[in-house]
C-alpha cells in the first residue's frame, strides 16, 4: 500500500469515527497532494508525499511560533494537533548515531573535502534522510564535519 493510499484509508476511518479535527487535516493533505499531481501531471511517489508532509509540518511549526508570540493559545493548540496528525505519516526518525554514520558514508563516497564539496554530500544524503531527519540539522552537521 502506498503512502497516499494509506492516507486515503485513514480519511475514511476518520469519517467513520466522526473525528472532525483529524479528518480536516487529512483532507488538507490529500488536497495538497492531488493539487500537485494535477498541476504537474504526475503521479506522486511516497518520497514526494513525504516531502509535502515535511513542508506542511514546517509551515505549522512556523505558525505555532507566530501564534504563540501573538498570544493565541487556541490557534497554537489547533496547529499542534495538525502537526501530530501529519507526523504519524513520517517514517521513524533517525538517531544521532545513524545520522553521523550516513554523513561519514556520504563524505567517503563523494570524496568531498572542504565546504566546496557540501553540495555533493547533501545531494547524496537527501534521498536517504527524506522525512526521517531535519535537512537543516543535517546540513549543519555536514558543514561542521567538512570544515573541521
NORHUTA-V752479 format. One record per pair of residues at least 12 apart in sequence whose C-alpha atoms are under 8 Angstrom apart, sorted by the first residue. I is the first residue (numbers start at 1). GAP is how many residues later the second one is. Records with the same first field share a line. If there is no record, write none. Layout:
BEGIN
I->GAP / GAP
END
This chain:
BEGIN
2->44
3->43 / 46 / 86
4->26 / 42 / 45
7->19 / 23
8->22
10->16
11->12 / 15 / 16
21->60 / 61
22->60 / 63
25->57 / 60 / 61
26->59 / 60
29->24
32->20
33->16 / 19
47->83
50->39 / 40 / 80 / 81
51->79 / 80
53->33 / 34 / 36 / 37
54->77
56->30
57->26 / 29 / 30
60->19 / 20 / 22 / 23
61->18 / 19 / 22
63->13 / 16
64->12 / 15 / 16
90->41 / 42
91->40 / 41
92->40
93->38 / 39 / 40
94->35 / 38 / 39
99->39
102->23
103->18 / 22 / 39
106->15 / 18 / 19
107->14
110->14
112->34
113->33
114->32 / 33
115->28 / 31 / 32
118->24 / 25 / 28
121->21
122->17 / 20
END
